[in-house]
């Protein structure tokens, strides 16, 4: 039995249902793999954790994979499993009706005052025919508490939000919100979750990682064929209240987001990295085949 320690990108939530199903159904065990999900107490650097040997695989978003590789980190992505809609969330009735209305607003994002969130809103404004510089926005850092920032008037906008979580959370709090989707306004759609590891780990543990991905794909099939049972497995695994309105809403919204196709194209990553270079997020582009492989997911 080979053990794989998987670092989660956030606290344990419905995004991780495929792994919970694989564990509960005994499918990982049947495949000769033991899976441990590592929930971060604080935000951790997955690359450092993998290098240190405290985890074998980590979950992240495509934009972080590209940035890490451009910064010379030895990292490779090998499987996508969730694709949601997302972008910039705003409260209705406050003068924001289209992207160019965002100019001059307070923008909430975890990396503030870094350029990440500002690059997104600037690109959207320009795609809407507007003109602005990054200095035309006020960055706000309320951590990952996007909804709280809007609810308590700390910010006018929040990016990057996931449709299946923050929108449901905001509505639950009584906020009348909407969002501008990345893909509709000039920003490459990176609202996706992927698995990453170090190239040497992928080579040494290829058989175990390939078995892991096969179970993930089987679990995703199960989710679509048995959505209610899949949700009950999540509630049981996490010990959460399935009658809780917000918990149920987020889980319901997440179930349709899992992907049948675990592969990603080089063209997608090329588009993403070119946008990141144009906006100053990275200073060079790299052949996507160096940091993304489909050999285990096809």
N, C-alpha and C positions, 0 to 999 in steps of 0.2 A: 504494500500500500504506500503510494507516494503522497506526501502532504504538500498542498499548495496553500500558501498564506496570501490572501487577497486583500489589499488595502482599499478601503472604500473612499470615494471622493468626498463624502459628507457623512452625516449620521445615517444609521441604518433606516431605510425608508422603502417605499414600494418599487423604487428603481431596481432593487436587488432581489425581487421576487424569483427570477430564474434560478439563482443560486440557492435560495431557500427551498424551492421545489426539488432541485437536484439532491439536496441534503435530506429533506423529509421523505422523499420517495426512495431513497437509497440508491439512486442512479449513479452518483459519484462513486460510491463504494463498489457498485457492480463494475464500474470502469477502472477500478484499481486506484482511485484518487480520493484522498481525504482533503476536504476544503474547510479552511478557517477564514471567516471574514473578520478583518481588523477594522474596527470603528475608531476613527481618530478622536482623541481627547481634545486635540487642537489641530489646526491645519498643519499637515506635515509635508515635507518634500519627498514625494514618492521615489524619486531617483536615488536620493541619499539612503532611503530605507532599503531599497532593493540592493544597492551596492553594499550596504552594511549586513545584508543577509537576514534582516528582520521580516521581510516579506518577499514573495516571489513574483507576484503580479500586482498591478495597481489599476484602478479605474480613474480615468481623467476625461477631458474633452479634447477634440482635435487641435484646438488653438494652442493648448498648453504643450502638446506633443511637438508641434512645429516650433514653438518658441524655445523649448528645451533643446531640441536638436540644433537650432540655429545658434544656440549658446554653447555648442560643442559637448553637450551631454550625450553619453553613450546610451541611447534609448531606442526602442522600436515598438510600434503599435502592430497588433495582429488580429484584432477582432472588434467589430462594432456590435452593440446589442440593443441600444435604445436611441430613438430619434424623435424628439419632441419639437414643438413649435416654440419660438421664444424671441425675445428682443428687448424692447424698451417699454416698460409699463408706466402709465400715467393715470391720474385721477381725472375723470371727465368734469366738465364745467369750470375748469380753471384756465381757459384760454388756449388749450392745446387741442387742436383738431387734426393737424397733419404734421409731419416731421419738421418742416421749417419753422413751426411755432415753438420748437424747443430752444431756439437761439436765445441766450440770456438766462436760461433756467439753471436751477441747481440739480446736479446729476449725481445720484447715489450709485456707487459701485465699490466692491471690496478693495480694489487696488488704488483707490484715490489717494493722492492726486496724480498717480501715474496716468499714462496716456491711453490705457486700454479702453475704459469706458468712454472717454472723450473721442477716441477714434471712431467708435461705433456711431455716436450721435452726430458727429461731423459728417461722416459718410452718408448717413440718412438724410440730413439736411440738404446736402449737395445733390443727392439723388432726387430730391423733391424740388430741385430748381433753385434752392437757396444758396447763400454764400455766407461763410463764417470761418473763424479760426478757432483753435482750441481754447484760446483765451476768452472767448465769448461765452463760456460755460463756467459754472462754479462747481468744482468737484466736492463731493460729500462722501465721507467714509463711515458708514454705519455697519461695517462688517458685511455679513451675508444677510442681515436683517432688512431686506428691501422693503417689505410691506410696512414694517415699523417706521421706516424713514418717511414714507408717504403719509401714514396714519398720524404721525406726530409732527407733521409739517417741517421735517428736517430737510426735505428735498422735494422737488417738483416731479422728478423722473427717477426711475430705477432701472439699471441695466447691469448685468445681463440676467433676465428672468426666464424661467421655464414655464411654459403654459400649464403644464400639469401640476405645478406646485404653487408658485407665487400668485397666479391669477385666482386659483381656488382659495388660497389663504386670504387674499385681499377681499374677495367677495364674502367670505365667511365673517370677516371683520366689519362688514357693512359698507365697504368702499365701492363706489361705482367706478370701476377701472376698465381700461382697454390697453392694448399694446400695439406697437409698430413692429411687425415681424422682420427679422434680419433679411430673410430671402426676398422680401417685397421692396426693400429700400437699399439695395446696393451692397449689402454686407454678406459675405459667404456664410452659409448656414452651418454654424458649428455647434448648434444646440443638440449635441449627440454625446453619447457616452461610449468609450472605447476601453479596451484592455491594453496595457503596455507592460513591458519588462525590459531587462537589459539583454542585448544580443547574445551574450555568453550564457545567460540563463535560458533563453529560448533554445539555444543549440543543445545545451546539456539536458534540459527538461522537456524537449520537444514532444516526446511520446505522451507524457503526463498532461502537458498543456493542450495537445490536440484532443486527448480524451476529455479534458475539461470543456473545451469548446463544443464537442459533440453533445455533451449533456446540456450545455446552455441552449443549443439549438433545439434539442428535444423538449426542454422545459418551456421554451417560447411557443413551440407547437401546442403544448399542453395548455398554456395560458389562453390561447385563442380558441381551443376546443372545449375547455372547461373553465371559463372565466370565474365563475362563482367559487368553485373549489380552489382555484389558484389564489383568489383573494382571501379565502378562509385560511389557507396555509400561511399567508403573510400575517394575518391577525394572530394566528396561533403561535407562529414562530417568534413574533416580537412581543407577544403578550399584550397587544394593544386592543382597545375597545372598538369592535366593529360597528357599534351603534353610535360612536362619536361622529358627528356630522362632518367635520373637517377631514378627519382620517378617512372616512368613507369616500368623500368627494375627491380627495387626492388619489386614492387607490383606484377609483373608477376612471379618473382621467389618465392615469399612468398605464393601465392595462393595454390600451390600443397603441402605445408608443414603442413596444418591443419589435425588433426588426427580424424578419425571416432571413434576410441577406446580411451576413456578418462581414462581407468584404467591403472595401472602399476603393475608389479609383485613384490613380495617380493624377488624373486631371483635376479631381476635387482638391487634392492637397496642393497642387500647383496653383490653382486659383486662390486658395486660402493664403498660402505663403506670399504670393505676389501682393495681395491686399495688405497683409501684415507689413511687408517691406515698404509699400507706398505710404502707409500711415505711420511709419517710424517704430513699429513694434519690434521688428527685427531688422538687421542690417544686411542680410544676404539670404538668397534662396538656395535650396539644395535639391538634388534629384529625389523626389518623393520615395522612390524605390529603396533608398538608403535607410529610411526610417519608418516605412510601412510595408508590411508583407501580407499577402492573401494566401500564402501557401498552406496555412493551417485551417483557413475558414472556407475554402471552396469545396 
